[in-house]
Amino acid sequence: MRVYPVSIVFGALLLAAKAHAAQIQVSEAWIRALPSHLPAAGYFTLRNPGTAAVALTGAETPACSMLMLHKSSETGGMGSMEDVASVTVPPGGTVTFAPGGYHLMCMDPTPAIKPGAGVAVTLRFSDGSATTATFAVKNAQGK
Ligand SMILES: [Cu+2]
């Protein structure tokens, strides 16, 4: 039998409690696959059940060479998008990634990005937690 120093056990318990309290919930996750190897966009809703603000700081999936945080906007009828470093979810609040606004941009989609399939995407947060959710792949019409 091994005896662990109390401080290590206590530290692990603290970490577990912290991660649990701040766990962000992901729902309605999907990816729009486009023809001709064009970048695919990922959409979802984040809900923060915790009591502190948590920011989405990054995302990754084996199905894309890179998964970037983007925000679409329209100025004078011209659509454009920009990189964003993080997206904050307020305590008790939700943030929706949807066409025309925030989205994940999947560069170099692999054949796994195929309508009808599901791909695992890991979302990383400012509190050090990470959540992996299955994104349903839909076609260009969002079906
Ligand atoms: Cu984009």
Residues whose N, C-alpha, C, O or C-beta is under 5 A from the ligand:
A	BS01	CU	H70 M81 M105
